[in-house]
């Protein structure tokens, strides 16, 4: 899997390509994807894993399991404004992500045995928001309630995000339920120590610890190059 992609620390990294050539993401948001990719490389449970940056998703992870392949699709939403939630109930970020994943759901289920959808942000999200209700839906009843909440909220939306939301709720309850069952949100509370975990996994010798930050940023730059 991954063709002739060059190896990286025993892993493979796919060539990157922009999903939307008209998009102009901020440098900070684009760089955040590379930090997330580095984090996933150093925390992957399976050494035989391929990673993609701006391939099928912001960050994509594919590994082999005993029964087939497992794909983790990650959308990373960075906010440089401390008090701004990039995943508000009516935000384009949230609904556009749901639409992207639903659009590719049928093909993904045919290709991979296991699927996980991860929505990541550097901001701490409040419990009870639509995004967190989806993420926290573990039981069948929770999932069913989340589908209802999704449809109810979409029906009251206006403007451009509303058009995206209508595309989302056009999918069947079964598709929405499957996505919700396999979707998780990792907010700023969970990934606040992302950099520290990568550095810890390097097991730097004592005389290199003082340069840990420079080494970390050098690795991010290596991925970017």
Backbone bond lengths (Angstrom), bond angles and torsions (degrees), N, CA, C in turn:
res aa  C-N    CA-C-N  psi(-1)  N-CA   C-N-CA  omega(-1)  CA-C   N-CA-C  phi
1 X - - - 1.455 - - 1.525 109.41 -
2 X 1.354 115.75 138.44 1.452 118.00 179.87 1.502 113.15 94.62
3 X 1.353 118.71 -1.41 1.452 121.11 175.80 1.503 112.38 61.65
4 X 1.336 116.58 -129.66 1.461 121.45 -175.83 1.508 111.99 -102.64
5 X 1.332 116.44 27.79 1.458 119.96 179.63 1.517 109.94 -58.45
6 X 1.344 118.32 140.88 1.457 121.18 -176.91 1.508 111.54 -68.44
7 X 1.339 118.29 144.78 1.455 121.05 -179.89 1.518 111.27 -73.87
8 X 1.299 116.09 152.20 1.464 121.57 176.27 1.511 107.67 -143.29
9 X 1.348 116.45 110.54 1.464 121.37 179.30 1.530 111.33 51.36
10 X 1.330 118.05 39.48 1.450 121.16 179.22 1.514 113.55 82.65
11 X 1.342 116.89 5.30 1.452 121.15 179.44 1.524 107.83 -118.56
12 X 1.326 116.32 174.80 1.461 120.87 174.03 1.504 109.62 -118.87
13 X 1.320 116.65 144.28 1.454 121.26 177.18 1.511 108.21 -122.61
14 X 1.314 117.76 123.91 1.450 121.05 -178.82 1.519 111.01 -75.21
15 X 1.342 115.40 154.51 1.451 120.45 174.32 1.523 108.81 -61.00
16 X 1.302 116.67 142.66 1.459 119.58 -178.23 1.524 109.43 -94.54
17 X 1.319 116.21 148.45 1.446 122.13 173.08 1.510 107.33 -146.87
18 X 1.306 118.05 145.60 1.448 121.17 179.95 1.520 110.25 -73.01
19 X 1.318 118.41 130.40 1.452 122.08 178.11 1.524 109.99 -69.47
20 X 1.310 116.88 -35.81 1.454 121.42 -177.30 1.524 108.15 -128.45
21 X 1.356 118.82 104.47 1.457 120.81 -176.13 1.519 113.33 -65.45
22 X 1.343 116.71 -17.45 1.462 119.37 179.71 1.525 112.18 -87.06
23 X 1.331 116.44 -9.33 1.462 119.89 -178.47 1.512 110.65 -75.08
24 X 1.318 116.22 146.47 1.470 120.39 178.05 1.521 108.08 -132.23
25 X 1.328 117.75 72.27 1.464 120.49 -178.22 1.512 110.73 -65.03
26 X 1.316 115.37 150.68 1.459 119.73 179.10 1.514 109.45 -65.89
27 X 1.330 115.41 155.13 1.465 120.20 178.65 1.525 110.39 -60.19
28 X 1.335 116.10 -36.64 1.468 119.12 -179.14 1.525 110.67 -65.64
29 X 1.325 116.48 -45.42 1.456 119.92 -179.40 1.516 112.01 -65.89
30 X 1.321 116.56 -38.50 1.461 120.30 179.79 1.524 109.92 -68.05
31 X 1.330 116.61 -41.27 1.458 120.20 178.09 1.520 112.12 -65.15
32 X 1.329 116.05 -32.03 1.467 120.99 178.87 1.528 110.99 -61.72
33 X 1.326 116.72 -35.41 1.459 120.56 177.92 1.531 110.79 -61.52
34 X 1.316 116.73 -38.76 1.464 120.30 -179.82 1.527 111.08 -70.98
35 X 1.323 116.78 -35.12 1.461 118.98 174.79 1.527 110.35 -65.10
36 X 1.341 116.13 -40.07 1.462 119.82 178.24 1.530 110.67 -65.12
37 X 1.327 116.84 -40.44 1.466 120.22 179.02 1.523 110.28 -63.08
38 X 1.331 117.18 -42.58 1.459 120.80 178.57 1.528 110.21 -61.81
39 X 1.322 116.16 -42.46 1.463 120.84 178.59 1.528 110.64 -60.74
40 X 1.316 117.42 -44.06 1.454 120.54 -178.82 1.528 110.83 -66.59
41 X 1.321 117.66 -36.42 1.464 120.88 178.33 1.523 110.49 -60.61
42 X 1.321 116.42 -44.90 1.466 120.19 -174.94 1.526 113.99 -84.49
43 X 1.323 117.21 -5.68 1.466 119.61 177.70 1.527 112.01 -119.00
44 X 1.320 117.85 5.11 1.468 121.05 -179.63 1.527 110.18 -66.36
45 X 1.335 118.22 133.39 1.466 120.84 -178.97 1.518 113.65 -74.99
46 X 1.331 116.64 -18.66 1.459 121.81 -176.86 1.520 109.50 -116.75
47 X 1.340 116.74 122.74 1.464 120.51 -178.79 1.522 111.91 -66.67
48 X 1.334 118.09 -27.45 1.458 121.62 178.97 1.534 109.08 -90.16
49 X 1.300 114.74 76.02 1.456 121.35 -175.16 1.518 110.12 -132.66
50 X 1.334 115.91 139.65 1.459 121.19 174.61 1.517 109.62 -105.55
51 X 1.324 115.61 144.03 1.456 120.86 179.17 1.524 109.62 -124.22
52 X 1.307 115.42 143.69 1.454 120.87 174.73 1.516 109.87 -125.66
53 X 1.321 116.80 141.44 1.464 122.34 175.18 1.520 106.76 -119.12
54 X 1.338 116.85 120.02 1.460 122.61 -175.05 1.527 110.96 58.06
55 X 1.325 117.18 40.81 1.465 120.84 172.62 1.526 106.71 -101.67
56 X 1.323 117.86 -103.52 1.461 119.63 176.93 1.528 111.66 -75.81
57 X 1.351 116.52 -16.04 1.459 121.16 -179.35 1.525 108.53 -155.39
58 X 1.336 116.54 -178.80 1.467 118.53 176.56 1.523 109.34 -56.43
59 X 1.329 115.76 -50.57 1.462 122.38 173.84 1.527 107.06 -135.22
60 X 1.315 116.28 133.37 1.460 121.28 -179.00 1.521 108.96 -127.48
61 X 1.314 116.27 136.33 1.464 121.90 179.60 1.524 108.79 -127.93
62 X 1.320 116.73 124.82 1.459 121.09 -179.82 1.523 109.15 -127.49
63 X 1.327 115.80 126.67 1.465 120.89 179.43 1.517 109.35 -135.71
64 X 1.319 115.65 161.98 1.458 121.51 179.56 1.528 110.43 -93.31
65 X 1.323 115.30 139.92 1.457 121.26 176.18 1.529 108.37 -119.32
66 X 1.301 116.60 179.12 1.462 120.47 -179.96 1.521 111.98 -66.53
67 X 1.333 116.57 -23.90 1.468 120.24 -176.60 1.525 113.71 -110.30
68 X 1.315 118.14 -2.35 1.463 120.38 -178.66 1.513 110.97 157.62
69 X 1.312 116.68 -138.30 1.460 120.43 -179.43 1.523 110.60 -117.68
70 X 1.319 114.64 152.65 1.470 122.11 179.79 1.515 107.84 -120.97
71 X 1.326 116.54 128.51 1.463 120.43 178.78 1.517 110.39 -119.62
72 X 1.316 115.12 131.43 1.466 121.88 172.66 1.522 106.97 -110.34
73 X 1.324 116.34 119.24 1.464 122.09 178.29 1.519 108.27 -104.02
74 X 1.320 115.87 124.24 1.463 119.36 -176.15 1.529 111.38 -121.42
75 X 1.313 115.03 131.25 1.459 122.66 170.23 1.521 107.23 -110.32
76 X 1.336 116.33 125.75 1.464 121.14 -176.65 1.528 109.47 -109.78
77 X 1.314 116.43 124.07 1.461 122.23 -177.94 1.529 109.91 -119.32
78 X 1.311 115.30 102.04 1.470 121.65 -178.95 1.526 109.76 -92.04
79 X 1.320 115.95 137.97 1.462 120.98 172.05 1.523 108.47 -121.28
80 X 1.336 116.70 125.67 1.460 120.46 178.41 1.526 110.89 -90.27
81 X 1.328 116.59 -2.52 1.460 121.17 177.09 1.529 108.59 -99.74
82 X 1.333 116.82 116.21 1.472 121.14 -172.34 1.517 115.24 -53.30
83 X 1.318 118.42 -35.42 1.465 120.66 -174.58 1.531 113.33 -100.71
84 X 1.319 117.51 5.46 1.463 120.01 -177.35 1.521 110.82 -96.11
85 X 1.316 115.70 127.96 1.457 122.22 175.73 1.524 108.09 -92.49
86 X 1.332 118.00 112.45 1.471 119.83 -178.57 1.521 113.28 -75.54
87 X 1.339 116.81 -3.41 1.463 120.78 -178.34 1.523 111.14 -123.46
88 X 1.329 116.09 44.51 1.458 119.86 176.44 1.525 109.62 -63.94
89 X 1.332 115.85 161.84 1.464 120.64 -173.63 1.538 113.06 -54.35
90 X 1.327 117.16 -36.90 1.469 120.81 -177.54 1.525 112.72 -107.14
91 X 1.316 116.62 15.82 1.466 119.29 -175.69 1.517 112.24 -72.84
92 X 1.321 115.26 144.71 1.462 120.77 176.84 1.520 110.53 -61.79
93 X 1.341 116.61 -35.16 1.473 120.43 179.69 1.522 111.70 -55.03
94 X 1.322 116.37 -47.56 1.458 121.12 -176.81 1.521 111.53 -67.55
95 X 1.307 116.81 -51.04 1.460 120.75 -174.33 1.523 112.31 -71.71
96 X 1.317 116.60 -34.67 1.459 119.32 178.12 1.527 110.64 -67.08
97 X 1.330 116.09 -37.83 1.465 120.40 177.19 1.521 110.72 -63.11
98 X 1.332 116.97 -45.47 1.461 120.71 178.37 1.529 110.64 -59.42
99 X 1.327 116.20 -41.26 1.471 119.69 -179.21 1.524 111.58 -66.47
100 X 1.324 116.67 -41.34 1.471 120.30 178.07 1.520 110.80 -58.33
101 X 1.323 115.96 -47.92 1.463 120.02 -177.54 1.526 111.78 -68.10
102 X 1.313 117.56 -39.37 1.459 120.15 178.94 1.523 111.55 -67.11
103 X 1.328 116.75 -36.74 1.462 120.62 179.55 1.527 111.62 -60.78
104 X 1.336 116.56 -34.45 1.456 119.93 -177.32 1.517 114.29 -101.37
105 X 1.329 116.53 7.89 1.469 120.34 -170.80 1.533 112.72 -66.33
106 X 1.316 117.33 -45.35 1.467 120.28 -176.96 1.523 111.21 -60.94
107 X 1.331 116.48 -46.64 1.468 120.69 -179.88 1.520 110.81 -65.57
108 X 1.324 117.03 -40.19 1.468 120.90 -178.87 1.518 111.37 -64.77
109 X 1.321 117.44 -38.96 1.473 120.86 -179.32 1.525 111.39 -68.40
110 X 1.314 117.22 -29.93 1.460 120.89 176.87 1.524 111.60 -73.99
111 X 1.329 116.31 -33.25 1.466 120.85 -173.19 1.520 113.47 -87.02
112 X 1.346 117.15 -33.78 1.460 120.79 -172.63 1.528 111.71 -121.93
113 X 1.320 114.65 143.84 1.456 120.68 179.14 1.527 111.52 -74.62
114 X 1.334 116.08 -37.27 1.463 121.07 -179.09 1.519 109.60 -126.36
115 X 1.318 115.64 140.64 1.464 121.66 178.87 1.523 110.11 -131.35
116 X 1.321 115.02 142.16 1.458 120.31 171.53 1.522 107.43 -139.73
117 X 1.322 115.68 138.87 1.457 121.50 -179.66 1.531 107.55 -118.66
118 X 1.320 115.74 121.37 1.460 120.71 -173.77 1.525 110.03 -120.77
119 X 1.310 116.22 123.55 1.461 122.89 177.49 1.522 107.67 -108.10
120 X 1.313 116.93 119.43 1.459 122.05 -171.47 1.521 110.69 -117.69
121 X 1.318 116.32 137.27 1.455 121.45 172.77 1.527 109.61 -141.64
122 X 1.300 115.85 154.80 1.466 120.46 178.81 1.528 111.83 -86.63
123 X 1.324 117.64 -3.08 1.465 121.27 179.85 1.526 111.12 -99.48
124 X 1.323 116.45 148.65 1.463 121.51 177.57 1.523 108.60 -80.62
125 X 1.333 116.37 127.11 1.455 121.57 -178.58 1.520 110.92 -97.97
126 X 1.314 116.35 147.01 1.458 121.12 179.63 1.521 110.69 -81.27
127 X 1.320 116.00 142.46 1.449 120.99 173.92 1.531 109.25 -63.96
128 X 1.312 115.62 144.68 1.454 119.62 178.83 1.508 114.13 95.58
129 X 1.333 117.98 -15.43 1.456 119.95 175.15 1.526 108.31 -68.08
130 X 1.324 116.29 161.03 1.460 120.68 -177.36 1.522 110.92 -59.01
131 X 1.323 116.49 -43.35 1.467 120.31 -179.68 1.525 111.19 -60.05
132 X 1.327 117.09 -43.92 1.459 120.01 -178.53 1.526 111.98 -73.38
133 X 1.330 117.72 -30.06 1.468 119.79 175.14 1.526 110.16 -63.27
134 X 1.319 115.80 -39.11 1.466 120.18 177.13 1.520 109.98 -65.96
135 X 1.327 115.95 -46.17 1.470 120.57 -177.48 1.519 112.04 -65.16
136 X 1.321 116.86 -34.84 1.461 121.42 -175.45 1.526 113.06 -90.64
137 X 1.323 117.86 7.73 1.463 121.19 -179.02 1.530 109.27 -83.20
138 X 1.323 116.28 99.19 1.465 121.07 -176.83 1.533 112.60 -104.52
139 X 1.319 117.23 -41.55 1.464 120.02 179.75 1.526 109.65 -83.81
140 X 1.340 115.96 164.58 1.462 120.70 178.78 1.526 110.73 -61.44
141 X 1.343 116.50 -36.41 1.459 119.35 178.70 1.520 110.79 -68.32
142 X 1.336 117.05 -40.66 1.474 120.76 176.85 1.520 110.49 -59.21
143 X 1.332 116.09 -43.24 1.468 121.08 -179.42 1.523 110.22 -63.96
144 X 1.330 116.41 -45.96 1.467 120.44 179.22 1.525 110.95 -60.98
145 X 1.330 116.61 -41.34 1.469 120.66 178.09 1.522 111.10 -65.21
146 X 1.329 117.30 -36.53 1.459 121.57 179.61 1.528 110.98 -67.67
147 X 1.330 116.55 -37.30 1.470 120.09 176.58 1.531 109.76 -62.37
148 X 1.324 116.62 -44.26 1.465 121.20 178.21 1.531 110.03 -62.28
149 X 1.329 117.06 -44.59 1.470 120.99 -179.73 1.520 110.70 -62.08
150 X 1.330 116.71 -38.50 1.460 121.66 179.19 1.527 110.43 -63.40
151 X 1.316 115.97 -47.92 1.466 120.04 -179.03 1.528 111.28 -66.65
152 X 1.323 116.36 -40.92 1.467 120.48 -179.32 1.521 111.29 -62.95
153 X 1.335 116.19 -45.39 1.458 118.81 -178.81 1.526 110.99 -66.71
154 X 1.317 116.63 -40.52 1.466 120.26 -179.03 1.527 111.60 -60.73
155 X 1.320 116.26 -35.39 1.471 120.36 -177.46 1.526 112.30 -66.77
156 X 1.321 117.51 -20.82 1.456 120.55 -178.98 1.515 114.62 -103.06
157 X 1.327 117.31 4.22 1.462 120.91 -177.64 1.526 111.93 -82.91
158 X 1.333 115.34 157.94 1.463 121.17 179.30 1.533 109.24 -135.30
159 X 1.330 115.83 165.93 1.455 120.73 175.91 1.521 112.80 78.73
160 X 1.339 115.48 -164.96 1.462 121.67 -176.46 1.529 112.96 -60.18
161 X 1.344 118.86 -44.82 1.475 118.14 177.80 1.527 112.52 -57.66
162 X 1.341 117.30 -29.49 1.454 120.60 179.51 1.519 111.27 -64.02
163 X 1.329 116.61 -37.16 1.464 120.49 178.96 1.528 110.24 -63.51
164 X 1.331 115.92 -40.26 1.470 120.33 177.99 1.518 109.84 -67.02
165 X 1.344 116.04 -41.59 1.463 120.86 -179.06 1.524 111.04 -62.35
166 X 1.337 117.26 -36.94 1.462 119.90 178.77 1.522 111.14 -65.44
167 X 1.332 116.95 -34.76 1.466 120.24 175.07 1.530 110.36 -63.25
168 X 1.335 115.22 -38.88 1.471 120.26 -178.22 1.523 110.54 -65.81
169 X 1.317 117.34 -50.10 1.480 119.39 -174.77 1.524 112.46 -77.76
170 X 1.341 117.07 -2.54 1.462 119.84 172.77 1.527 110.90 -72.61
171 X 1.321 116.99 -16.80 1.465 120.78 177.93 1.526 109.58 -76.34
172 X 1.310 114.82 157.95 1.471 120.62 -177.11 1.523 111.43 -69.27
173 X 1.320 116.16 160.58 1.461 120.97 174.74 1.521 110.86 -58.28
174 X 1.345 116.37 -36.04 1.462 120.11 -179.08 1.519 111.43 -64.22
175 X 1.339 116.60 -42.82 1.476 119.84 178.87 1.524 110.55 -67.14
176 X 1.314 116.70 -44.12 1.467 120.13 179.36 1.529 110.19 -62.13
177 X 1.317 116.75 -42.40 1.461 120.69 -179.63 1.528 111.20 -64.59
178 X 1.325 116.83 -41.40 1.471 119.71 179.28 1.525 110.16 -61.70
179 X 1.338 117.00 -45.54 1.459 120.17 -179.72 1.526 110.59 -61.95
180 X 1.325 117.31 -45.68 1.456 121.07 -178.70 1.527 111.11 -62.97
181 X 1.329 116.86 -40.16 1.469 120.77 178.80 1.521 112.24 -60.97
182 X 1.322 116.58 -30.45 1.467 121.24 -174.39 1.522 112.78 -109.38
183 X 1.328 117.06 13.92 1.462 121.25 -176.56 1.526 110.52 -111.75
184 X 1.311 115.21 136.87 1.467 121.02 179.49 1.529 109.06 -135.80
185 X 1.309 115.13 152.63 1.461 120.55 176.63 1.514 109.23 -116.26
186 X 1.315 115.21 130.83 1.459 121.49 176.23 1.521 106.52 -113.87
187 X 1.326 116.41 105.22 1.461 119.04 -176.67 1.521 111.28 -95.72
188 X 1.299 115.61 -173.16 1.459 120.50 -174.79 1.507 114.56 -61.35
189 X 1.326 116.73 -25.51 1.462 120.24 178.32 1.535 110.68 -67.97
190 X 1.338 116.38 -34.88 1.459 120.89 -177.56 1.528 112.85 -84.17
191 X 1.331 116.64 -35.09 1.464 117.83 -175.31 1.531 114.09 -106.72
192 X 1.338 116.20 17.49 1.461 120.05 -179.42 1.531 111.96 -60.09
193 X 1.331 117.17 -30.60 1.460 121.00 -178.01 1.530 111.63 -104.07
194 X 1.324 116.14 28.07 1.455 121.17 -179.41 1.532 111.82 -56.91
195 X 1.312 116.21 -49.14 1.466 120.46 -179.27 1.524 111.29 -62.94
196 X 1.340 116.08 -43.26 1.467 120.01 -178.28 1.535 111.32 -64.10
197 X 1.329 117.06 -35.68 1.464 119.84 179.27 1.518 111.16 -68.17
198 X 1.318 117.32 -37.79 1.468 119.97 176.62 1.521 109.82 -64.52
199 X 1.321 116.55 -46.82 1.470 120.50 -179.19 1.524 110.44 -61.63
200 X 1.334 116.78 -41.31 1.467 120.19 179.65 1.521 111.04 -62.37
201 X 1.324 116.83 -36.43 1.463 120.50 -178.14 1.531 112.52 -71.23
202 X 1.345 117.21 -14.51 1.463 120.28 179.35 1.526 112.25 -76.97
203 X 1.336 116.80 -20.35 1.467 122.02 -178.89 1.535 110.68 50.67
204 X 1.316 114.24 55.09 1.458 120.17 -176.73 1.527 111.23 -65.93
205 X 1.340 117.58 142.73 1.462 119.50 174.35 1.520 109.78 -66.68
206 X 1.317 115.91 159.79 1.467 120.93 -172.98 1.520 112.84 -56.22
207 X 1.347 116.43 -36.98 1.460 118.31 -176.41 1.534 112.83 -77.76
208 X 1.348 117.78 -3.46 1.462 121.07 179.10 1.524 112.72 -107.54
209 X 1.330 116.92 -8.43 1.467 121.05 -175.40 1.531 111.34 -59.50
210 X 1.319 117.14 -37.81 1.469 120.64 -179.23 1.525 111.79 -62.44
211 X 1.329 116.88 -22.86 1.463 121.31 -178.89 1.520 112.46 -102.61
212 X 1.332 116.73 17.16 1.463 121.11 -174.29 1.525 112.38 -57.75
213 X 1.330 117.08 -43.68 1.473 120.05 -179.21 1.515 110.83 -62.80
214 X 1.338 117.11 -43.19 1.462 120.33 -179.94 1.526 110.81 -64.08
215 X 1.323 116.55 -38.78 1.465 121.03 178.97 1.526 109.70 -64.75
216 X 1.324 115.48 -43.72 1.469 120.24 179.29 1.524 110.79 -58.79
217 X 1.332 116.78 -50.68 1.464 119.97 -178.62 1.521 111.44 -66.88
218 X 1.321 116.38 -29.14 1.456 119.63 175.60 1.522 111.54 -66.12
219 X 1.320 116.77 -37.72 1.466 120.69 177.52 1.516 111.50 -68.18
220 X 1.332 116.52 -39.25 1.470 119.46 176.61 1.532 108.99 -62.65
221 X 1.327 116.57 -42.94 1.452 120.69 177.85 1.516 112.61 -63.65
222 X 1.342 116.70 -35.63 1.451 121.30 177.61 1.535 110.46 -62.25
223 X 1.324 117.12 -42.79 1.452 121.25 177.38 1.536 110.00 -62.97
224 X 1.321 116.37 -43.44 1.453 121.01 -178.52 1.523 110.91 -61.44
225 X 1.327 115.86 -40.84 1.475 119.89 179.50 1.523 111.47 -68.40
